[in-house]
Amino acid sequence: MRGNIAQLMQQAQKMQENMQRVQQEIAALEVTGSAGGGMVSVTLSGTKECRKVRIDPSVLSDPEMAEDLVAAAFNDASNKIDAASKEKMAGATAGMPLPPGMKLPF
């Protein structure tokens, strides 16, 4: 029984190290989302900090459309970050059975 606990502790420690590494990788990501056929693009870091916004000058003549396109580009980039995070986290937790519905990080 003692060997099983030691083995579980080693697995948990390894998983924690993997999680920290993956979180650092995610934070270092830069992802660009776009809208309006590329007329507006937003670049976000892995922690969803806005790094850059590019707006085609032709969009600026319609402020309401520009607002909508910026929001759509931001959401596109945010969704890409979420997908990349999910993929990287799945790799970090591979081989470690998690109860259904449990998400990491907590």
ABEGO torsion letter per residue (X at the ends): XAAAAAAAAAAAAAAAAAAAAAAAAAAABBBBBBBGGGABBBBBBAAGBBABBBBBAAAAABAAAAAAAAAAAAAAAAAAAAAAAAAAAAAAABGBBBBBGBBOBX
